[in-house]
């Protein structure tokens, strides 16, 4: 919430840009960039997670996340996971260590 309050232009006037996903679990993640003249943030969220579980229990880790990529350009720092930065395009969801992909990242470069 602090990030949103300190970046009102990004959320008031920024535009949504979808991020293409590729890899074995691409259909299980949705991502978009919120972009303005003053900066960008990237939202990553899971979808259809129950279909990843081999039984009725929801598993929270899956090796396929490391091979699934987002087409987001630049360098990013996670607001959810401490001391995590990613860069390149496309970049892998490996920074989440196989857990369900949920992250909010801010562009650093």
C-alpha positions in Angstrom: 0.0 0.0 0.0 2.9 2.3 0.7 4.1 1.9 -2.9 0.7 2.8 -4.2 0.4 5.9 -2.1 3.9 7.1 -3.0 3.2 6.6 -6.8 -0.3 8.0 -7.4 0.4 8.9 -11.1 1.2 5.2 -11.8 -2.1 4.1 -10.5 -4.3 7.1 -11.5 -3.1 7.5 -15.1 -0.9 4.5 -15.8 -1.9 2.0 -18.5 -2.2 -1.7 -18.4 0.2 -3.7 -20.6 -0.3 -7.5 -20.7 2.8 -9.7 -20.3 3.1 -12.8 -22.5 3.9 -16.0 -20.6 5.7 -19.0 -22.1 6.6 -22.4 -20.8 5.1 -25.5 -19.2 2.9 -23.6 -16.7 2.1 -20.5 -18.8 -1.6 -21.1 -18.7 -1.4 -21.1 -14.9 -0.1 -17.5 -14.5 -1.4 -14.1 -15.4 0.8 -11.0 -15.5 0.5 -7.4 -16.5 2.5 -4.3 -16.2 1.1 -1.0 -14.9 3.1 1.6 -16.8 3.4 5.4 -16.6 5.9 8.1 -17.5 7.2 8.0 -13.9 7.7 4.2 -13.5 6.3 0.7 -13.8 5.1 -2.1 -11.7 4.6 -5.7 -12.7 1.8 -7.9 -11.1 2.1 -11.7 -11.3 -0.7 -13.9 -10.1 -1.6 -17.6 -10.3 -4.7 -19.0 -12.1 -6.2 -22.5 -12.4 -4.0 -23.8 -9.6 -6.2 -26.7 -8.6 -5.5 -28.4 -11.9 -1.8 -28.5 -10.9 -2.6 -30.8 -7.9 -2.3 -34.5 -8.5 -5.1 -35.1 -6.0 -7.6 -33.1 -4.0 -4.9 -31.3 -1.9 -3.6 -28.0 -3.3 0.1 -28.2 -3.7 2.0 -25.0 -3.5 5.3 -25.9 -5.2 5.9 -27.1 -8.8 9.1 -27.5 -10.7 7.5 -26.1 -13.9 7.6 -22.5 -12.6 11.3 -22.3 -13.1 10.8 -23.1 -16.8 7.9 -20.6 -17.2 8.8 -17.1 -18.3 7.4 -13.6 -18.6 8.1 -11.2 -21.4 8.8 -8.2 -19.2 11.8 -6.0 -20.2 14.3 -4.4 -17.8 15.3 -5.0 -14.2 12.8 -5.5 -11.4 12.7 -5.7 -7.6 10.1 -7.6 -5.7 8.0 -5.9 -3.2 6.7 -9.2 -1.8 9.9 -11.3 -1.6 12.8 -9.7 0.3 16.1 -9.2 -1.5 14.8 -10.6 -4.8 15.6 -8.9 -8.1 15.2 -10.2 -11.6 16.2 -8.9 -15.0 16.2 -9.7 -18.7 13.5 -10.6 -21.1 12.0 -13.0 -20.9 12.7 -13.7 -17.3 12.0 -17.0 -15.5 9.7 -17.4 -12.5 12.6 -19.3 -10.8 13.0 -16.4 -8.3 9.9 -17.8 -6.6 11.7 -21.1 -5.8 9.0 -23.2 -7.3 6.1 -21.7 -5.2 2.8 -20.5 -6.6 3.6 -17.3 -8.6 2.4 -14.3 -6.7 4.6 -11.1 -6.9 4.5 -7.4 -7.2 7.7 -6.0 -8.8 8.9 -2.5 -9.5 11.1 -1.5 -12.4 14.6 -0.6 -11.3 16.2 -0.2 -14.7 
